[in-house]
Amino acid sequence: MGSLRAAGAEISPDGTWTNFSRRHSVRPRRVAAPSDLDGLRRVLKEAAAEGSRVRVVGSGHSYNDVAIAPETQVSLRHLNRILEVDLDRARLTVQGGASLREIRTELHRHQLAFANMGDIDHQSIAGALSTGTHGTGLTAPAFASQVVALELMLADGSVVRCGAGDGEDARGQEEADLFDAARVSLGALGIIVSVTIQAVPAYNLRRTDAVISRDQALTLLADPPPTGHVGLYFMPYIDQVLMWTAERTGDPVDKPSALGEWFRDVVKVNHGLQAMGVVARRAPRLVPALSRAFARGVRPETTVDTWDKVFLRPLFVRHDAFEFAVGQADGPDCVRQLMSAVEDAKVPAAFPCETRIAPAESAWLHPSYGRTSTWVGAAIQAPGIDVDGAWVEAQRACVAVGGRPHWGKWHTLGADELRRLYPRWDDFTALRAALDPDGRFGSPAIDRILGRI
Ligand SMILES: Cc1cc2nc3c(=O)[nH]c(=O)nc-3n(C[C@H](O)[C@H](O)[C@H](O)COP(=O)(O)OP(=O)(O)OC[C@H]3O[C@@H](n4cnc5c(N)ncnc54)[C@H](O)[C@@H]3O)c2cc1C
């Protein structure tokens, strides 16, 4: 049984870097972790002199190979400071290497909050932005829309700033384009060295957990609540779907004891899923029974907690993930096809498959660009269970309706296919060619996804 740790990347004694899902590893030719911008600039200069390509890594929580850096790998783990807190405008400016957890701690200090977040907070803010990391709720923005300005270090070592242009910060078209391109840019335009976040006043959420049938869940997906947050966990082979919903409330925190929470989140969920993975590999026919037992263990309950405690679920168990953003109307059918693909291929998948909803985003390469979306997700204990055939089928179903993959999760799409899915693709690639004419920020994954410069 693998370890139950939240670590993203793991670095072995011989310098091999391996990502969260343990599917992708590399031994970079050169590794750098500068502690200031001059140091970062020097790394770029030396890379240019050697003709070496540069990939920034965050915490390694992408399931796919977007962070794989065979040549020069740069980490911003020492560029993780809180640079400025503007309480009048509820804005925090942080360095690109700051983790969501470090930012969350600072937000708490000032009774502020993220407007929304995903399931974990181990990622770096720049990594989370760069792949379009999102949460759930029709009015709940992804990180890309919670950012009002950022600074990018380009391949020549210069730093450019771009922002949302609100209030006194007027901007021209060039800056507007850079902002819309850079917020979700996979490290391909430059290195995000600082980010200004628009926070909101801290809030509590009333969370309800329940188990519903597949039909009920698909009906809910077809017509989701206009406000609040909704997460649906479909499980292959069984009719039960685990559902959580949350709404803002002025009520005080009201939840189980810390021990009760630990038992629910760590023992039942993480150790439960870990054990199910072991059994699923050895005795696949037991998967439906295991999943039913897991669903039976979920107690319907309503609790009130602070925003972050409701959003975050400590998911340590090693897994791999698939997630496509499809237009809202196509959500239910894509979930149906994903479940059929896994079930028809008899994949021993004993893991909840998270489906979420999200508003339209304006960053050019955000998978929810321009449309309200359903995020159709699946996950599996990793490594060791062969799911690729089923996920290729599910990918085909999502792409057929214009679905776009999460940039940090499993997919097999290349630049030609992706170009058809994004209306501003050519604008992005033109800007990339102008900002990084030598392809300094390329990598094998970027060559495949965006094309080689
Ligand atoms: C357990 C788990 C739960 C997750 N939950 C969610 C969720 O709820 N919602 C969701 O949408 N996603 C989720 N993800 C996916 C995750 O948020 C993204 O993959 C995210 O990119 C990881 O951030 P990171 O810091 O680990 O970046 P990495 O994985 O290290 O890097 C990702 C990309 O960001 C680029 N990058 C990193 N730093 C910089 C920088 N300073 N400048 C420019 N580019 C940079 C890298 O080059 C790479 O292309 C989850 C992943 C895991 C493992």
The ligand as an ORCA input file, in Angstrom:
! r2SCAN-3c Opt
* xyz 0 1
  C      -5.459     15.697     -5.089
  C      -5.674     16.748     -6.153
  C      -6.806     17.537     -6.116
  C      -7.035     18.490     -7.112
  N      -8.191     19.217     -7.058
  C      -8.474     20.085     -8.070
  C      -9.700     20.817     -8.069
  O     -10.498     20.734     -7.137
  N      -9.945     21.619     -9.133
  C      -9.088     21.715    -10.194
  O      -9.390     22.433    -11.157
  N      -7.910     21.056    -10.206
  C      -7.590     20.257     -9.173
  N      -6.396     19.585     -9.177
  C      -5.425     19.875    -10.253
  C      -4.424     20.961     -9.810
  O      -5.065     22.063     -9.222
  C      -3.651     21.506    -11.028
  O      -3.081     20.476    -11.741
  C      -2.588     22.549    -10.640
  O      -1.941     22.999    -11.795
  C      -1.516     22.047     -9.740
  O      -0.718     23.134     -9.285
  P       0.837     22.910     -9.011
  O       1.341     24.047     -8.226
  O       1.043     21.556     -8.479
  O       1.406     23.027    -10.495
  P       2.269     21.950    -11.384
  O       1.447     20.746    -11.488
  O       3.591     21.823    -10.734
  O       2.372     22.755    -12.709
  C       1.203     22.932    -13.498
  C       1.489     23.899    -14.642
  O       1.690     25.202    -14.117
  C       2.882     25.762    -14.661
  N       3.451     26.666    -13.661
  C       3.731     26.398    -12.362
  N       4.251     27.504    -11.778
  C       4.284     28.463    -12.727
  C       4.723     29.825    -12.743
  N       5.233     30.423    -11.671
  N       4.616     30.523    -13.898
  C       4.111     29.947    -15.014
  N       3.688     28.664    -15.047
  C       3.779     27.942    -13.919
  C       3.769     24.556    -14.940
  O       4.767     24.883    -15.892
  C       2.738     23.571    -15.459
  O       2.482     23.815    -16.810
  C      -6.102     18.663     -8.179
  C      -4.938     17.882     -8.194
  C      -4.723     16.935     -7.195
  C      -3.495     16.089     -7.256
*
